[in-house]
Amino acid sequence: MADDRNEGGQEEKNGATEGGNKPSEENAQSVHEEDSTKNEAGDQTPITNYIEPSKQVRKPNMIEVWEESEAYQQYLGFIIDIGESLQGRKISEQIQISENCDKLLKILDQLRQYADDTPPIEMQARYGNPAYRDWFDLLDGNADALVAELLPEELSGAAIELVPYLVESFGNDTRIDYGTGHEMTFVMFVCGLFKIGFLKEDDKLAVGLKVFSKYFDLCRYLQTRYRMEPAGSMGVWNLDDYQFVAFILGAAQLLKGAKLKPKSIPDPEMADMLKKDFHLFACLAFIHQVKSGPFHEHSNQLWNISAVQLWSKVFTGLIKMYRAEVLCKFPVIQHALFGSIFSLEKAKSKRELPGDAPPGGSDPNRTPRMPGPGGMHPGVAGLLRGIPGMPPMMGMPPGPGSLPPGPGSMPPGLGSMPVTGMPPGLGGSLSGGMPKPSETTSRGLATSNVGLVPTIDAKVNDVPGISGNPGQLPASNAS
């Protein structure tokens, strides 16, 4: 979902000043000499030349610079690494938490206390309680002190670069909205703490289970307490109005040892029962809390994903969808901050990521950007590719058990129907006559186990004028 954050009021807070710290487009890809490097053990060598981060992706054609950058590889790789550490683990587990990780949790506790101390103002408007700005002022005014208390003296220089990420992680105080761009900023904040050496490899599990859980819960609290508007919402085509990474990490938890299947996604009772253990079900429980009506209507993409048979397919499919629908969207990335910790320097090496284009080809998840075949979001359509019983989708190979399309790409069973009552010049039949009823049944579309693709043949039973049905028209009128 595209996160269209405010262009005006936040520029100064994001460090995008007109002074020396704001790089021009020409040097946006310049090499930061002091960027962190990896030794043979894979550890990070701390950065020593910190700068105030700024917005550097200023035009849509710079999205490719971002996608080819070190920052892109490090950011997405960090999400995947955290996901790998979460496999088979539960949020409610008692685990060892390091002193530094505990300090990070206390910052989130302090921000929650600010919200408790800042009651919402009584109002009739659906979105945007002005009391959020009072809470944001507390965050903004105390961010320097919070980060200074977090970092040891030897890393205190990193505060100038990390503070803007923390401030921008909880929404926009001008529009009082929150979206995937703010979520992305917090992920970059935490990833930055790993990159400077404050958090270590052993902290990944605690970060994935405890830190991100507390962050997601705090954001949901802010959203409901201050009626925050979804930033750049696409309505029914969203995976969720506010977040995306939470779903990726939640799917990663279920990759090992889970008896649950994706078909449990629409079940509100299951979500309420498991919300304290899994990020995914915490997201679903919140959706059931704030939305009403049939699940397949208000959360169509999650409904479609529930047809996938394996959590591994859900996990990789969500990463592909995240890349296609968030990380390459200019309305989101134009607000991303870059400096010495996250650089737009071209990546010297790349890890294999879900959704990478095949050698010599293009990534099918990058286009089209409009809803895909069957009314499905293109990212979900790619995720559903290859499910037995699902019909083949435009531009995609049919999955096992799916049937080939009929003449002229029409559904099988309908391609041979005679066309009558059409305007002059368009009459005639699509092909030579109707198949026998037995043929129609055998060639009809397979019915999905979740009812996504109803059998076409059932739609033409008992319709006058259709061959083999009661009340058919005389042969002379059907030719």
N, C-alpha and C positions, 0 to 999 in steps of 0.2 A: 504494500500500500504506500502510496506516495505521501511523504510527510512535508507538506508545504508550509514551512515555518515562516515567521515574520521576517520581512526583508529589512525593516527599518530599525526598530528600537533595540534590537539585540546586537547590532554590528559592533558597537563600542565595547559591549561586554564580552564579545567573542574575540576581542583583541585585533579586530580588523581595522586598525588605525591607519592613518596615512603616513606614518613614520617609517623608520627603518625596518621594523619587524614585519611589514606587509610586503611579501614578495610580489613581483610583477608576474604576468602570465609567462613571460619569456624565461624567467628563472624558477618557475614553479617546480621544475623537475631537477633543479640543481642538486648536486651531491652534497650531503651533509657529512663533512669529513669525520665528525665525531660520532656518527651513528653506531649503534651497538652491533657487535659482531659475535659469531658463535665460535667457541673453541671446539676441539675434537670431542669433548664430552657433551656438547650441546648447550652448555651454560651461556648466559648472557654476560657480556662485558659491559658494565654500566656506562651510560652516556655521560659525558662531562660538560658538554657545551649546550645547555638548555636555552631555548628561546620561547617567547610567548607564541602559542599556536594561532593560526589565522585561517580564514576561509580562502582556499586557493583554487577550487574548481568553480570558475566563474561563468563558463559557457558550456552548453550541452555537448559540444564536440570535445571537451576535456574529460568526459566520462571515460574515454579510452585510456587516457593518461592514468587515471585512477585505477582502472582495471589491470593495467600493466605494472602497477607500482609495488614497491616493497610493502607499503602500508596495507594494500589490499590482501596480499599473501599472508601477512602477519595477522591481520584482523580475522579473516575467515579461517585461517589455520588455527588460531586460538580458540574459536568456537568449536571446531571439530575436535581439538585436543581435549577441551573441557568435556565435550560429549563422550569421548572415549573413556575418560576417567569415571564417568557416571554410570556406565553400563552395569545393570543389575543392582544398583544402589538406591536407597530411599532417603528422602529428605529428613525423615524423623530418626534416622540412625544416630546413635551416639558415636561420634568420631573424634579423633584428636584434632584440635584446632590450635594453630601456632599463635604466638603472642601478636605477631604482626597482623594475622588474619582477624584476630579478635579485636584489634584496634579498628579495623575497617568495619566490622559489625557494629561497633559502638558509635561510629559516625552515623550509620543508618538509624540506630536507635535514637540518637540525638535529633535527627531530622524528623523522625516520627513524633518526638516530644514537642518539637516546634509546631507540628500540625495539631497535636492535642491541645496546645496552648493558644491556638488561633482558630476560634470557632467560626463557622460559616455565617454569612450575613443572610437574614431572611429575605427571600426574593422570589419572584414569580417566573423569571426567565428559565428556560430549559437548560442552558449551558452558561458557564462562566461566572462563578461566584467571586466577587471582587476580593474576598478575604484571602484568596489564593495569592494575590500580590503581596499581602502582608507576610504570608509564609515565605514567599520567594525572597522578600527583602531580608528575612532572617537568614536564609540560606546564603544569599549573595554577600551579606555583610559579615558572615562568620566563616565563609569558605576558606579564606586565607589562614585563619587560626586553626580550623579543623584539619587542614592538610599539613600545617606546620607541626601540630601535635602528633599527626600520623607518622611522619617521616623522621628517621634518625638524623643526627647532625650531618653525617657524611653524605646524605641524599637530599639535604634541605634545598639545594639549588634546583631540584626538579619541581619544586612547588609552583614556580612561575608558569610551568608548562601543564601541570596537572590540574590546577585550580579551575581553569576555564572548562575542562571536561566535566568536573564535578558539578559546576553551576548549571551547565546545559543538559544535565542528565534527567531532569524531572519535569520538563515542560517549558512552555513559553509564557512569560508573565504579561505580555501585551495582549495576546489572543486567548490566554488561559486554555491552552490545548496541549495535548501530549500525543506522540506518535512514534513510529519505528525509528525516526532519526534521533530522538532523545534516548531511546533504548540503546541504539547503536553507540551513542556518546558515552554512556555508562560502561558498556562493554569495552570501549577503547580506554576508558579510565582505568579499569581493572587490568586490562592487558598491559597498559603502560606501567603499572606497579610491578608486573612480572618483568617487563623489559629493563627497568632500571635496577632490578635485583632486590627490590623490597619484598616481593613474594617469591617463593621458591617452587620448584617442581612438586614438592610434597604438599603444597598448599592447593593444588588443583582440585582435589576432591572436596575440600572444605569450601572452596570458592564456588564450585558448581552446585553443591547441596545447600550450603548455609547462606553464603553472601548473596548469590543470585536469588534465592528464595525470599530473603528479607527485602531485597530491592524490589522484586516483582510485587510482593505484598504491600510495600510502602506506596508504590505507584498506584495500585488499585485503590488503596485507601485515599490517596489524594484525588483520584479520579471521581470517586463517589462523594467524598466530603465537599469538594469544591466544584462539582459538576463540570469537570474538564471536558472540553470538546475533543473528539478524535481529530488529529491533525491530518488533513489530506485524505479523509476517508473515501473509499470507493464503494461504500455500501455493501450490497450483497456479494460483490466480487472480492471483498477482503477475506483473508483468513481470519483476522480478528481486527477490531477497531483500533487497538492500541499497540499490540506487541506481536513479535514474530519469533525472536530468539528463544523465548520461553517454550514455544512449541518444539523447536529443534532439540533443545536440551531435554525436554520431556520425552520425546521419542527415543533419544539416546538411552535414557534410563531403562527403557523397556526392551532394549536389544538383547538382553540376557535374562533368562530365568522367568520371564513374564508369562503367566498362564492366560492373561487377558489378550484379546484380539482387538484389532482396530475397530471391529464392528461395535465395540462398547462405547465408542466416542459419543454418540448421541444420547446416551443414557444418563439422565440427570441424577439418579440415585447412585449410580456408580461413580460419577464425578464427585458427589458430595462425600462419599465414603473414602475415596482415594486422594482427595485434594491435599492432605497433609503429607503424603508420601511421594507424589509425582508432580513435576511441574506442569505436565500436559493436563492432568485432571484438575489442577488448581486453576488453570486457564479456563477449562470447560465449566467448572463450578461457578466462576465469576460470570461467564456468559449466560448461564442459566439464571443467575441472580439478577442481572440487569436487562435481560431481554425476555420477551414473552412471545407466544405463538409457536407454530410448528418449527422444529429445529432445522428442517431442510429448507425453510424459507429464510430465516434470519441468519443462518450459518451454512449457506449452501456449499461452500468449498470444504468445510469440515465434514459435511454430510457425504460429499463425493469421496473424500479420503477414507471414510469409514468402510468403503468397498474394497480397499486394498487388503491383501491377505497377510502380509508380513510387516512387522515393525521396521525391518531393515529397509524395505521399499519406502515406507513412510519417511524414515530418517533421511535417506539420500534424496527422495523426492522433495522434501521440505527445503533442503539446502539448495537444490536446483531452483526451486520456486523463489527462495529468498534472494538468490543472485539475480534472477530474471526480473523480479518485481519490486525489489527494494534497493539492492546495491548498485544497480545500473540506472537508477532513476535520478535525473538531475534535480528535481525538487527536493530530494532527500540529501544527495551528496553535496549540493551547493552549500549546505550548512555544516558539513564535516570540517573538523579542525586538523590542521597539519603543521608540524614543526620539526623538531629533531627526533622526537620519539616515534612519530608516524610521518614518514617522508614520502613524497610523490616521486622520488627517485625510481627509475625503472628497476624492477626486480632482477637481480643477478641470477637467481635460480627460482624455479617454480615447483611446487608440490602438486601432485595430481589431485584435483578437486572435483567433486560431483558437479556435473553440468559443463565441464570443459568441452570445447568443440573438438570433434575428432580430427586427426591430422588431415590437412587438406580440405576440410569441410567447415561448415558454419554450425553454430550451436542452435539446434531447433528450438531451444527454450527462449532465445532472444527475440524471436518474431513468431507469430504476430503478437502485438501488444493488446489487441482487443480480445474479448472473450472468445474462447476456442470452440471447437465443434461440439455439438450437443449442448450448447449453452454453458460449457464449462470454461473456467479460467484456464488460459494456456498452460500455466504451471501445473495445475491439477490434471489437465488432459495428459501432460507428459508423465505425471506420476502414475496415472491409471493405465498407461500403455502396457499391453501384454497381459491383462487380467483375463483368465478364461471366461468366455461367455460375453465379454464386452465386444461391441461391434468395432470394426476398424475405424480410426479417426483420421480426418483429413491430414495428409502428409505424414502419417505414421504407419508403420507396419502392423498388420493385424496380430493380436496376441493369440496364444494357444487356445483353440476352441472357438475362435471367432469365425464368422462366415464372410465370404467375399461379397462386396457390394454388387447390386444389380445393375442392369443396363443404364448408362448415363448417370452413374453414381447414385441412383435412386435405391431406396431400401428394397431388398429382395422381396418378391411377391407383389410389388406395386409397379415394377418397370413394364410389365406386359398389359396393364389395364388399358382398355379402350378409352379414348378421350372423347367425350360428347359434350354438346352444349357450349362449345368454345366459340369465341368470336371468329368471323370469317377470316380465312387465311391462316388460322391456327388449328383448324380441325384435323381430324385423322386420328390415328392411334400411334402410341409411342413405339410399339412393336407389334408383331403379328399375333394378335389375339390374346385371350386370357389363358393362363395355365390351368390345368385341372386342379380341383380343390386339394387333392392329395399332394400335388406339387407345391402349392402355396404353403401348405402346412410344413412340409419338409424344408422349404427354403426360407421360412420366416426368420426374423431376428431372434436370437436366443435371449431369454429373459434374464436380467441380472438378478442376483440374490438379494439386492436391496431395492429393487424396483426402479432403477434408474432408467432402464430401457424397456418399456412395455412392449409386448409382442404386437407387431404391426397387424398380423392377421386377425387378432381379436377386434381390431378397430373396424374391419370391413364385414364382419359377420352380420347377417340379416339386413344388409343394406340393399334396398331395391335397385336393380340395374347392374348389380355385380354378379357375374356368372357363377352359378351354383348356389345362389341364395334365394330364399323365398321372395316372391313378389318381383322377380326380375322383369325388365322391360322386354317387349318383343324384340326378336333378333334384328328386324329391319331398323329399329330405333337405336340399337346398340352398336351398329357398324360405323 
